[in-house]
Amino acid sequence: MADLDEEAINQPLSSSHDPSANIDQDVSDETQDFRFLSTFATLSDPTQPQTLPRRGDKDFEPNPTLHQANVLTSARNAMHNALSYPRLHNPKSRIIGVYYPDGLQSGACVCVPNPKGQHFRTMAQADSLNRMWLLPEEALYLLERGSLDIRWPAEDTWEKGIPETSSFELEGTVPMSLQAAYACFLGRSGLTMERFSVYSGLRRGGYVVVRADTWHEEDCPTDLQTQTESREPVPTLAPGVISIFAELFRSIFSMRTKGNTAHGPVIGLGIHRSYSDIYRSLSIIPAYDPSRADDKINKVPPSSPYRIAFHVYKPSTPYKKSNPGPPDFRLAVVDARSNPVIPTLENLSALLASTPQDPPRGEKMDRLLYMRLRHGYRNVILAVVDQGVVSYLRISDAGFMKEPLYSQKRNLGPGNKGGRRPSNKKR
């Protein structure tokens, strides 16, 4: 009876009697059967082409039977064997770097004497001997994806320091494991696990990610001097006959004076030439102008966790290490566990004030109102990391004052005479 019950439990239902057989299920939400990886547990013939394995049969709801326990045990062993498979470097594209804790002053600690490949076009910095030096996050990212072989320096080289030649003697060097790389690089030069998670995720997506000037806490600006210098000057009329006549006409056709709102109509007693003049007269509440610098927000809190960490460039943006240009995004990394509360207005204002003005410009921005509001005059992306899960939030200094709805062009119907008229077609 026990064998019959076990067979009945393990026997799947037919599609004709199961009403949910045709419902699509996401196999990523269930426990996977890793037995299809058993072929990768041993070194295969290098002459045979390597193909990706197909998904195996998924196990349904577990049951307390010996058959189910054997299936799970074999799947678990296959997963462990697949993870223990040695990762080898291709000899033709092998890149070797040597770890030197006392590297360059900028925090770079891995020296690559013979760089090659596409990665070094957007990362690392060269010294006087044309050797590439990688930052901790760059070296850890390349090591994690299998594109770099990092070595511990030899004992005599460690004592002598960094060699003054372009070529290194790799005899006596020991390969660095991934666990040792995490232990050496995390916590070095301001690199945290949250920052590396954001960096590696964006790099895998094709973005170019570089450190910002405010990477370290002591590098955060304490005033708006940099923003004042980077902001473009607003052109003004030179003193002359034109400016005098412009001021005269402005005073004649002004809709109201300062004393009109205390007594009498709100829109004043002047001559109204259009509805726009009336709407402007009704704007009696002071509004915030983001195009002007706010002198009250002149200091960034020194202990604030919200500061720009990375400058991000789109994959389609041309990037040169000698002249990177303005970034497409300015990104701040926030640890959700150490900062579980919503940032205050003071923190967000100081964070936005630490970035230069970036007014919404372009042909597409000129046509779309909500895109201009979403872009704002200053914008920052917050990368909130919660135990490895990254969420991106956009914070912008929107210019609602600069976008009056009454001055927007309406989409009129045919004939430019208002609404669309119904067509009188003969049936």
C-alpha positions in Angstrom: 0.0 0.0 0.0 2.8 2.4 0.8 4.3 1.9 -2.7 1.0 2.4 -4.3 0.4 5.6 -2.4 3.9 6.9 -3.3 3.3 6.2 -7.0 0.0 7.9 -6.8 1.5 11.0 -5.2 4.4 11.2 -7.7 2.2 10.6 -10.8 1.3 13.9 -12.4 -2.2 14.7 -13.4 -3.2 14.6 -17.0 -3.9 17.8 -18.9 -7.5 16.7 -19.6 -8.4 16.5 -15.9 -6.3 19.4 -14.7 -8.1 22.7 -15.4 -4.9 24.7 -14.6 -2.6 22.8 -17.0 -2.9 25.5 -19.6 -2.1 28.4 -17.3 1.4 29.8 -17.9 3.6 29.6 -14.8 6.8 31.5 -14.2 9.5 28.9 -13.6 11.8 31.4 -12.0 9.5 31.5 -9.0 9.9 27.8 -8.2 12.8 25.6 -7.2 14.8 24.7 -10.2 16.1 21.3 -11.1 19.9 21.7 -11.5 20.5 18.2 -12.8 20.8 19.5 -16.3 24.1 21.1 -15.2 25.7 17.8 -14.5 27.5 17.8 -17.9 29.3 21.0 -16.8 30.7 19.5 -13.6 33.6 17.8 -15.4 36.0 19.2 -18.0 34.6 18.5 -21.4 36.4 18.0 -24.7 37.6 21.4 -25.9 37.1 20.4 -29.5 33.3 19.9 -29.0 31.1 23.0 -29.3 29.6 24.3 -26.1 25.9 24.8 -26.1 23.6 26.2 -23.4 21.5 23.5 -21.6 17.8 23.4 -21.7 15.6 23.7 -18.7 14.8 20.4 -17.0 11.6 19.1 -15.6 10.5 21.2 -12.7 9.4 19.6 -9.4 5.9 20.4 -8.2 4.8 20.7 -4.6 7.2 18.7 -2.4 5.9 15.7 -0.5 7.4 13.6 2.3 8.4 10.7 0.2 11.8 9.1 -0.5 11.5 9.7 -4.2 11.1 13.4 -3.7 14.0 13.5 -1.3 16.3 11.7 -3.8 15.3 14.1 -6.5 16.1 17.2 -4.4 19.4 15.7 -3.3 20.5 14.9 -6.8 19.5 18.4 -8.0 21.4 20.0 -5.1 24.5 18.0 -5.8 24.4 18.9 -9.4 24.2 22.6 -8.5 27.2 22.3 -6.2 29.2 20.5 -8.9 28.3 23.2 -11.5 29.4 26.0 -9.1 32.7 24.2 -8.5 33.6 24.1 -12.2 36.9 26.0 -12.7 36.7 29.2 -14.6 39.6 29.5 -17.1 40.9 32.5 -19.0 41.4 32.4 -22.7 45.2 32.7 -23.4 44.6 35.0 -26.3 42.6 37.6 -24.4 44.2 37.1 -21.0 44.7 40.3 -19.0 46.9 40.2 -15.9 46.9 42.9 -13.2 49.1 43.1 -10.1 47.7 44.4 -6.8 49.6 47.2 -5.1 47.9 48.6 -1.9 50.0 51.8 -2.1 49.1 52.7 -5.7 48.3 56.0 -7.1 47.0 58.9 -5.0 43.6 58.7 -6.6 42.9 55.3 -5.0 43.9 53.1 -7.9 45.5 49.9 -6.6 45.7 47.4 -9.5 48.3 47.9 -12.2 47.8 46.4 -15.6 51.1 46.5 -17.5 49.8 45.3 -20.8 46.2 46.5 -21.2 44.0 45.3 -24.1 40.4 45.2 -24.9 37.4 47.5 -25.0 37.0 48.0 -21.3 40.1 50.2 -21.0 38.5 52.8 -23.2 36.1 53.9 -20.5 37.9 52.9 -17.3 41.4 53.0 -15.6 43.9 55.8 -15.9 47.4 55.7 -17.4 50.7 56.7 -15.8 53.9 58.0 -17.3 54.9 54.4 -18.4 51.6 53.7 -20.2 50.5 51.3 -17.5 46.8 51.2 -16.6 45.7 51.6 -13.0 42.3 50.4 -12.0 40.1 51.7 -9.2 38.8 49.1 -6.6 35.3 49.0 -8.2 36.8 48.7 -11.7 39.2 45.8 -10.8 36.5 44.0 -8.8 34.0 44.3 -11.7 36.5 42.9 -14.3 37.6 40.1 -12.0 34.0 39.1 -11.2 33.1 38.9 -14.9 36.2 36.9 -15.7 38.0 39.5 -17.8 40.9 40.1 -15.5 43.4 38.0 -13.6 44.6 39.8 -10.5 47.8 38.6 -8.9 49.4 39.2 -5.5 52.9 40.6 -6.1 56.0 38.5 -5.4 57.6 38.8 -2.0 60.7 40.7 -3.2 58.5 43.0 -5.3 56.3 43.7 -2.3 59.3 44.8 -0.3 60.8 47.0 -3.1 57.5 48.6 -4.0 56.1 49.5 -7.4 58.7 48.8 -10.2 59.7 51.7 -12.4 59.5 49.6 -15.6 56.6 49.1 -18.0 56.8 45.3 -17.8 56.4 43.2 -14.7 58.0 40.0 -13.7 55.1 37.6 -13.0 57.2 34.9 -11.7 56.4 34.3 -8.0 53.0 36.0 -8.2 50.0 34.3 -6.7 46.5 34.5 -8.2 44.0 36.4 -6.1 40.7 34.7 -5.4 37.3 36.4 -5.7 36.8 36.2 -1.9 40.2 37.9 -1.3 39.4 40.6 -3.8 36.1 41.4 -2.0 38.0 41.6 1.3 40.7 43.8 -0.2 38.7 46.2 -2.3 35.5 46.7 -0.3 36.0 49.4 2.3 39.0 50.8 0.3 38.9 54.4 -1.0 35.2 54.9 0.0 33.9 51.8 -1.8 31.0 50.1 -0.2 29.0 47.0 -1.1 26.0 49.3 -2.0 28.1 51.4 -4.3 29.7 48.4 -6.0 26.2 46.8 -6.6 25.1 50.0 -8.4 28.3 50.3 -10.3 28.4 46.7 -11.5 24.7 46.7 -12.4 25.0 49.9 -14.6 28.2 48.6 -16.2 26.5 45.4 -17.2 23.7 47.5 -18.8 26.3 49.2 -21.0 26.5 52.5 -19.2 29.8 54.3 -18.6 30.1 55.0 -14.9 32.8 57.1 -13.4 33.4 58.6 -9.9 32.1 62.0 -9.2 34.1 64.8 -7.6 32.1 64.4 -4.4 32.9 60.7 -4.0 34.6 61.3 -0.7 32.8 63.1 2.1 35.6 65.6 2.5 35.2 66.6 -1.2 31.6 67.8 -0.9 31.3 71.5 -1.7 30.3 73.7 1.2 28.9 76.6 -0.9 27.4 77.4 -4.2 30.6 78.7 -5.8 30.9 75.9 -8.3 27.3 76.2 -9.3 27.6 80.0 -9.7 30.7 79.6 -12.0 29.1 76.8 -14.1 25.8 78.6 -14.6 25.6 80.4 -17.9 25.1 84.2 -17.7 21.7 85.5 -18.6 21.9 88.0 -21.4 20.6 91.4 -20.5 19.9 94.5 -22.6 22.6 97.0 -22.8 21.7 100.5 -21.4 20.6 102.6 -24.3 17.5 103.8 -26.3 16.1 100.3 -26.7 16.1 99.5 -23.0 14.6 102.8 -22.2 11.7 102.3 -24.6 11.2 98.7 -23.4 10.9 99.9 -19.8 8.5 102.7 -20.9 6.1 100.3 -22.7 6.3 97.8 -19.8 5.2 100.5 -17.3 2.3 101.6 -19.6 0.8 98.2 -20.2 1.3 96.8 -16.7 -1.9 95.4 -15.5 -1.8 96.4 -11.9 0.3 98.1 -9.2 1.2 97.0 -5.8 -1.7 98.9 -4.2 -4.4 97.5 -6.4 -4.6 94.2 -4.5 -5.4 95.8 -1.2 -8.6 97.5 -2.3 -10.5 97.0 -5.5 -10.4 94.3 -8.2 -7.6 91.8 -8.1 -6.8 92.3 -11.8 -6.7 96.1 -11.5 -8.4 98.7 -13.6 -6.0 98.7 -16.6 -6.6 97.8 -20.2 -6.5 94.1 -20.8 -5.3 93.2 -24.3 -5.5 89.4 -24.0 -6.4 86.6 -21.6 -2.7 86.1 -20.9 -2.5 89.5 -19.3 -5.5 88.7 -17.1 -3.9 85.4 -16.0 -0.7 87.1 -15.2 -2.5 89.7 -13.1 -4.2 86.9 -11.1 -0.8 85.4 -10.2 -0.6 87.1 -6.8 1.0 84.2 -4.9 4.9 84.3 -4.9 6.3 81.3 -6.7 9.7 79.6 -6.6 12.0 80.3 -9.6 14.5 77.4 -10.0 16.5 79.3 -12.5 17.8 81.6 -9.8 20.3 80.5 -7.2 18.9 80.3 -3.6 21.4 82.0 -1.3 19.7 80.5 1.8 20.8 76.9 0.8 24.5 77.5 0.8 25.9 74.6 2.8 25.8 70.9 2.5 25.5 69.0 5.8 28.9 67.3 6.4 27.3 64.1 7.8 24.5 63.9 5.1 24.4 60.5 3.4 23.0 62.0 0.3 25.8 63.1 -2.0 26.7 62.5 -5.7 28.8 59.3 -6.1 28.8 58.5 -9.8 28.5 60.3 -13.1 26.6 58.1 -15.6 26.8 58.3 -19.4 24.4 56.6 -21.7 25.7 53.9 -24.1 24.9 56.1 -27.0 26.8 59.1 -25.6 30.4 59.5 -27.0 32.8 59.3 -24.1 36.5 60.2 -23.9 38.5 59.9 -20.8 40.5 63.0 -21.7 37.3 65.0 -22.2 34.3 63.2 -20.7 31.8 66.1 -21.0 28.7 66.7 -18.9 27.1 63.4 -17.6 23.7 62.3 -18.6 22.8 61.4 -15.0 24.2 62.3 -11.6 23.7 59.5 -9.2 23.7 59.2 -5.4 23.8 55.9 -3.6 21.7 55.4 -0.4 21.7 52.4 1.9 18.1 51.7 2.8 19.1 49.8 6.0 21.2 52.6 7.5 18.9 55.3 6.2 15.4 53.9 6.5 13.6 57.3 6.7 12.6 59.5 3.8 15.2 62.3 3.2 14.2 65.7 4.5 13.7 68.8 2.5 17.0 70.2 3.7 18.9 67.1 2.5 17.2 67.1 -0.9 17.7 70.8 -1.3 21.4 70.6 -0.4 21.8 67.6 -2.8 20.2 69.4 -5.7 22.2 72.6 -4.9 25.5 70.6 -5.2 24.8 70.0 -8.9 25.1 72.6 -11.6 22.0 73.9 -13.4 20.8 71.9 -16.3 17.8 73.6 -17.9 15.5 71.5 -20.1 16.7 72.2 -23.6 16.3 70.5 -27.0 13.6 70.1 -29.6 11.8 67.3 -27.8 11.9 69.3 -24.5 10.4 72.3 -26.2 7.4 70.3 -27.4 6.6 68.2 -24.4 5.5 70.1 -21.2 5.6 67.2 -18.8 9.1 66.1 -20.0 10.4 69.6 -19.1 8.8 69.4 -15.7 10.2 65.9 -15.1 13.7 67.0 -16.1 13.7 70.2 -14.0 16.5 72.7 -13.7 18.5 70.4 -11.5 18.0 66.6 -11.2 19.6 63.8 -9.3 18.9 60.0 -9.4 18.8 58.2 -6.0 20.0 54.6 -6.1 18.4 53.1 -3.0 20.0 49.7 -2.2 18.1 47.4 0.1 20.1 44.2 0.7 21.3 44.0 -2.9 18.0 45.1 -4.5 18.5 48.5 -6.3 15.7 51.0 -6.9 16.2 54.2 -8.8 14.3 57.4 -8.0 14.6 60.7 -9.9 14.6 63.9 -7.8 14.3 67.1 -9.8 13.9 70.8 -9.2 10.9 71.3 -11.3 10.1 74.8 -12.7 6.3 75.0 -12.5 6.6 78.8 -12.4 8.3 78.7 -15.9 5.5 76.7 -17.4 2.2 78.7 -17.2 -0.7 76.7 -18.7 -2.4 79.7 -20.1 0.5 80.4 -22.5 0.6 76.9 -23.9 -0.5 76.4 -27.5 -3.7 74.4 -27.8 -4.2 71.7 -30.4 -7.0 73.2 -32.4 -9.2 71.3 -34.8 -9.3 71.7 -38.6 -9.5 75.3 -39.8 -7.8 76.6 -36.6 -11.2 77.8 -35.4 -11.6 76.0 -32.1 -13.0 72.5 -31.6 -13.2 69.8 -34.3 -16.4 70.0 -36.3 -18.3 66.9 -37.1 -18.2 65.9 -40.7 -21.6 66.1 -42.6 -21.3 63.2 -44.9 -24.2 62.0 -46.9 -25.2 58.4 -46.3 
